[in-house]
Amino acid sequence: MSTDKKFCRKSRSTSAQKQNIQTSTRGFVAMIPFKLKEVISGWQPEWPEILKEFPMNILFTNYGEPRGVLYEPDLQTFSDQPAKATLTYRTVTPSDFQVRVAVNNSSGEDQSQKYRDDELIFFAHGRDLREAMFVTTMNGIHPKEPASIRMWPAREQEELRSCIADHWPPPPERRVREPLVFGIIRKSQGEANLVFIPQRQARRLAAIHTAISEATTWKSFCDLMPIDDLWKVTSELRDRHPLPAMTDEFDDRWLPFGYHDGDWPDWPEQLMENWLPSRICAEYGKLEGSLLNGDFLILDVTRTEEIVQALLREGFQLRHDPRLVRRACGHWVAKRESMGKLQRGHPEPGVPVCKQSHHRNQEPRRRQNPLDSRIVTRKRLRRAPRNLSPCLTRGLCGLLDDLCMCHAK
């Protein structure tokens, strides 16, 4: 016989018994998300039609708790098969959890599967998105999910629209040029370069460099990184190392292998040749080679006004923002004297600074052998003239690490 008093006649219980009954009753919260077609207007013909039926995001929360776990769509995982279309949603804070949503192309039924790594922990389905998401989210937060009181979307509507447009670009005749930001970056020994970057790319690269230079913990790094780049970093890190705890001190060894070789993140001076018309690159610029990272474009800073006018005649929208350009090129870092990871004092605005790797739990190195004085050598490299690329010093530091390892063996 059931002891749940909700399904029985009213009992003559004492006030203490009534209190016990009330506290044992557990509520739930079900979150019904908006569909993409409800938040993104002007759906383009080249975008998949079935993508309209997927949720903008998925939110899990518990009854009576001001915490939640937000999942955002990873558009690179979208698959449209004859029978059904699928899309994977990942947590904004990196974790081993993911939700796979499938929409039946013929009946419109929705299915959702919640995974922790490769383990299926929940399955739900419904006749439409509302019914499927009701059943999916009413189970609340898994004990191991990264719940937080910060539950706002990682992408605004316009940013999400731009991400969809990046995955399914329009044909050339309908393609609209993105505005370019430009500015002069000055380097050591008086060298300078005029750099043009698409506005969204500049903001993305600036956010990556800011996250690397300002993060103090793994959580602060995750909060500062663009969501799509963060997923790529964690995907590569998961293959070789367990994900760090939120409170772990940030370590640049968690970054992709290409970081210390100068191959990640992107180098705007190298990609500028793809963003600008070839005629302008040939007339006002020249290609130079770097030691490790290949050729890059140099524009004549003395002809800045001519280059700007030529691009305006080509139909480009331009905005002068040298600070954003410096940040996107890695030529700007915040002052971090308290952390002891950069030299004291502000660096010159145009001089890139190499961030020193954190090698904890290591004994102090002897300075008798030049290969053992890596810290001193790193400091010299940060002040040494380089070939325009902030990636070059990172590459040299990586080579010094290899030499030290070989010497230790």
C-alpha positions in Angstrom: 0.0 0.0 0.0 1.3 3.4 -0.9 2.4 5.6 1.9 2.2 8.8 -0.2 -0.6 10.8 1.4 -1.3 12.7 -1.8 -3.0 9.6 -3.3 -4.9 8.7 -0.1 -7.7 10.1 1.9 -7.0 13.0 4.3 -5.4 11.5 7.3 -5.7 12.5 10.9 -2.0 13.0 11.4 -0.3 15.3 13.9 1.3 18.6 12.9 4.8 16.9 13.1 3.7 14.2 10.8 2.2 16.8 8.4 5.6 18.6 8.4 7.4 15.4 7.5 5.0 14.7 4.7 5.5 18.2 3.2 9.3 18.1 3.3 9.4 14.7 1.6 7.4 16.0 -1.4 9.9 16.9 -4.2 9.0 19.4 -6.9 10.5 19.8 -10.3 11.1 22.4 -12.9 10.8 21.9 -16.6 12.4 24.4 -19.0 10.9 24.8 -22.5 13.4 26.6 -24.8 12.7 28.7 -27.8 13.1 27.2 -31.3 15.8 28.8 -33.5 13.1 30.1 -35.9 11.5 32.0 -33.0 14.7 34.0 -32.1 16.3 34.4 -35.5 14.4 36.3 -38.1 15.1 36.4 -41.9 16.0 32.7 -42.3 18.3 32.4 -45.3 17.6 29.9 -48.2 21.0 28.2 -47.8 20.5 27.4 -44.2 19.0 24.0 -43.4 15.3 24.2 -43.1 15.1 21.5 -40.4 17.5 23.5 -38.3 14.6 25.9 -37.5 13.0 23.2 -35.3 16.0 22.8 -32.9 16.1 24.7 -29.5 18.2 27.8 -29.1 19.7 26.3 -26.0 18.8 23.9 -23.2 18.7 24.8 -19.5 18.6 22.3 -16.6 17.8 23.5 -13.0 16.5 22.0 -9.8 13.3 23.0 -7.9 14.0 25.7 -5.3 17.7 26.1 -6.3 19.1 29.3 -7.9 21.5 27.3 -10.0 21.4 25.9 -13.5 23.4 24.2 -16.3 23.1 25.8 -19.7 23.8 23.9 -23.0 24.5 25.7 -26.2 24.4 24.2 -29.8 27.7 23.1 -31.4 26.8 23.8 -35.0 29.8 21.7 -36.2 28.0 18.6 -35.1 24.9 19.2 -37.1 23.9 16.3 -39.4 20.9 16.1 -41.7 20.2 12.5 -42.8 17.1 11.4 -44.8 15.4 10.0 -41.7 16.4 12.6 -39.1 18.6 15.5 -38.3 20.8 15.6 -35.2 22.6 18.4 -33.3 24.8 18.2 -30.2 24.5 20.7 -27.3 27.5 21.2 -24.9 27.8 22.9 -21.6 28.9 26.5 -21.5 31.3 25.5 -18.8 33.4 22.7 -20.3 32.5 19.2 -18.9 32.0 15.6 -20.0 28.2 16.1 -20.4 26.4 16.7 -23.7 22.8 16.5 -25.0 22.1 15.1 -28.5 18.8 16.3 -30.0 17.2 14.5 -33.0 14.3 15.7 -35.1 12.4 13.3 -37.3 12.2 14.8 -40.8 8.8 13.2 -41.6 6.8 13.1 -38.3 8.5 16.1 -36.5 9.0 14.0 -33.3 11.9 15.0 -31.1 14.3 12.9 -29.2 17.0 13.8 -26.7 19.8 11.8 -25.2 21.9 13.0 -22.3 25.5 11.6 -22.1 28.3 11.7 -19.7 31.3 10.8 -21.9 30.0 7.8 -23.8 27.6 6.7 -21.1 23.9 7.3 -21.8 22.3 8.6 -18.6 18.9 9.8 -19.9 16.7 9.4 -22.9 13.4 11.3 -23.7 11.1 11.8 -26.7 8.0 13.7 -27.5 5.6 14.5 -30.3 7.1 18.0 -30.6 9.9 20.0 -29.1 7.8 21.3 -26.2 6.9 17.8 -25.0 10.4 16.4 -25.5 12.1 19.3 -23.6 9.5 19.0 -20.8 10.5 15.4 -20.2 14.2 16.1 -20.7 14.6 19.0 -18.3 12.3 17.9 -15.5 14.9 15.5 -14.2 17.0 18.5 -13.2 20.8 18.7 -12.7 23.0 15.7 -12.5 25.2 15.8 -9.4 28.4 16.0 -11.5 27.2 18.7 -13.9 28.9 22.1 -13.6 25.9 24.0 -12.1 26.2 27.8 -11.7 24.1 30.8 -10.8 25.3 32.4 -14.0 22.8 31.2 -16.6 22.7 33.7 -19.4 23.2 32.6 -23.0 26.8 32.4 -24.3 25.6 33.8 -27.6 23.3 36.7 -28.2 20.8 36.4 -31.1 22.9 38.3 -33.6 26.0 36.3 -32.7 24.2 33.1 -33.1 22.9 34.3 -36.4 26.5 35.1 -37.5 27.6 31.6 -36.4 25.0 30.0 -38.6 26.0 32.2 -41.5 29.6 31.1 -41.0 28.7 27.5 -41.3 26.3 28.0 -44.3 27.7 31.1 -46.1 25.6 32.8 -48.8 26.6 32.6 -52.5 29.1 35.2 -53.8 26.4 37.4 -55.4 24.6 37.9 -52.0 27.6 38.0 -49.8 28.0 41.2 -47.7 31.5 42.3 -46.8 32.1 42.4 -43.1 33.5 45.7 -41.7 37.2 45.8 -41.2 39.0 47.4 -38.3 42.5 48.7 -38.8 45.4 50.2 -36.9 49.2 50.4 -36.8 51.1 48.0 -34.6 54.6 49.0 -33.6 57.2 46.6 -32.6 60.7 46.7 -31.3 63.5 48.5 -33.2 61.0 50.9 -34.7 59.3 48.4 -37.0 55.6 48.9 -37.7 52.8 47.3 -39.8 49.4 48.4 -40.9 46.9 45.6 -40.1 43.3 45.1 -41.3 41.1 42.5 -39.6 37.4 41.6 -40.0 35.6 43.0 -37.0 34.3 39.7 -35.7 37.6 38.0 -36.1 39.3 40.9 -34.3 37.0 40.6 -31.3 37.4 36.8 -31.3 41.2 36.9 -31.4 41.3 39.7 -28.8 39.2 37.7 -26.5 41.5 34.6 -26.8 44.6 36.7 -26.1 42.9 38.4 -23.2 41.8 35.1 -21.7 45.4 33.7 -21.9 47.0 36.7 -20.4 44.5 37.6 -17.7 43.1 34.2 -16.6 44.2 33.2 -13.1 42.1 29.9 -12.8 40.6 27.4 -15.2 37.2 28.9 -14.5 38.3 32.5 -15.3 39.8 31.2 -18.5 36.5 29.5 -19.5 34.6 32.7 -18.7 36.8 34.8 -20.9 37.2 32.5 -23.9 34.8 32.6 -26.9 32.5 29.5 -26.6 33.4 27.8 -29.9 37.2 28.2 -29.4 36.8 27.0 -25.8 35.2 23.8 -27.0 38.1 23.2 -29.4 40.6 23.7 -26.6 38.8 21.4 -24.2 38.3 18.8 -26.9 42.1 18.6 -27.6 42.9 18.8 -23.9 40.5 15.9 -23.0 42.5 13.6 -25.4 45.7 14.0 -23.4 44.7 15.3 -19.9 41.6 15.2 -17.6 39.8 18.5 -17.5 41.1 20.7 -14.7 39.0 21.6 -11.7 37.3 25.1 -11.8 39.6 26.3 -9.0 42.9 25.0 -10.5 45.5 27.7 -11.3 45.6 28.5 -15.0 48.5 26.8 -16.8 49.3 27.5 -20.5 50.3 23.9 -20.9 46.5 23.2 -21.2 46.4 25.2 -24.4 46.7 23.5 -27.8 50.1 22.3 -28.9 50.3 25.0 -31.5 50.3 27.8 -29.0 53.9 27.5 -28.0 54.9 27.0 -31.7 53.0 30.1 -32.8 50.3 28.2 -34.8 47.4 29.0 -32.5 45.6 31.3 -32.3 45.5 32.7 -35.8 48.0 35.3 -36.8 46.2 38.3 -38.5 49.3 39.6 -40.3 49.5 36.2 -42.1 45.8 36.0 -42.9 45.5 39.6 -44.1 46.4 38.5 -47.6 43.2 36.5 -47.7 41.0 39.3 -46.3 42.2 42.1 -48.6 42.0 42.3 -52.5 45.1 40.9 -54.2 45.6 44.2 -56.1 46.0 46.2 -52.9 48.3 43.6 -51.4 50.5 43.7 -54.4 50.5 47.5 -54.8 51.0 48.6 -51.2 52.5 45.6 -49.4 55.1 42.9 -49.5 55.5 39.4 -48.1 58.2 38.7 -45.6 59.2 35.4 -44.0 59.3 34.5 -40.3 61.6 32.0 -38.7 58.9 29.5 -37.7 55.4 30.6 -38.9 55.8 31.2 -42.7 55.2 34.3 -44.7 53.1 37.3 -43.6 52.0 40.6 -45.3 53.5 44.0 -44.5 51.7 47.1 -45.6 53.5 50.4 -45.9 52.5 52.5 -42.9 53.6 55.7 -44.7 50.8 55.2 -47.3 48.1 54.5 -44.8 45.7 57.2 -46.2 46.2 55.8 -49.7 45.4 52.3 -48.6 42.3 53.4 -46.7 41.0 55.3 -49.7 41.6 52.4 -52.0 39.7 50.0 -49.8 36.8 52.5 -49.5 36.6 52.6 -53.3 36.5 48.8 -53.3 33.3 49.0 -51.2 34.8 48.1 -47.8 33.5 49.5 -44.5 36.4 50.6 -42.3 36.8 51.5 -38.7 40.0 52.8 -37.1 40.5 50.9 -33.8 44.3 50.5 -33.1 43.7 49.2 -29.6 41.5 46.3 -30.7 44.0 45.5 -33.5 46.9 45.3 -31.1 44.9 43.0 -28.8 43.9 40.8 -31.7 47.5 40.5 -32.8 48.7 39.6 -29.3 50.5 42.9 -28.9 48.6 43.8 -25.7 48.6 42.2 -22.3 47.3 43.3 -18.9 49.6 44.1 -16.1 49.9 41.1 -13.7 52.5 42.1 -11.2 50.6 40.3 -8.4 50.7 37.0 -10.2 54.4 37.2 -10.9 54.0 35.8 -14.4 55.0 38.9 -16.3 57.8 41.3 -15.8 57.0 44.3 -13.6 55.7 47.4 -15.3 53.6 47.8 -18.4 55.1 46.7 -21.7 55.3 49.1 -24.5 52.0 49.2 -26.4 53.5 47.9 -29.6 55.9 45.3 -28.2 54.5 41.8 -27.8 55.2 40.0 -24.5 55.7 36.3 -24.2 53.7 34.7 -21.4 55.9 32.5 -19.2 54.8 28.9 -18.8 54.0 27.6 -15.3 56.1 24.7 -14.3 55.1 23.8 -10.8 56.6 21.2 -8.6 60.0 21.6 -10.1 63.3 22.3 -8.3 65.1 25.6 -9.0 67.5 25.2 -11.9 71.2 25.7 -11.6 72.6 28.6 -13.5 76.1 27.2 -14.2 74.9 25.7 -17.5 73.3 28.0 -20.1 70.6 25.4 -20.8 69.6 25.3 -17.2 69.0 29.1 -17.0 65.8 28.9 -19.0 64.0 31.5 -17.0 66.7 34.1 -17.6 66.8 33.2 -21.3 63.0 33.6 -21.5 63.3 37.1 -20.0 65.9 38.1 -22.6 63.6 36.7 -25.3 60.7 38.9 -24.2 62.9 42.0 -24.7 64.6 40.7 -27.9 63.6 42.0 -31.3 61.5 39.6 -33.3 60.2 39.4 -36.8 56.9 41.1 -36.2 55.1 38.0 -35.0 54.1 37.7 -31.3 54.0 33.9 -32.0 57.8 33.8 -32.7 58.9 34.2 -29.1 56.5 31.5 -28.0 58.1 29.2 -30.6 61.6 30.0 -29.4 60.6 29.4 -25.8 59.2 26.0 -26.8 62.5 25.2 -28.5 64.3 26.1 -25.3 62.0 23.8 -23.4 63.0 20.9 -25.7 66.7 21.7 -25.3 66.4 21.7 -21.5 64.6 18.3 -21.6 67.2 16.8 -23.9 70.0 18.2 -21.6 68.3 16.8 -18.5 68.2 13.3 -20.1 
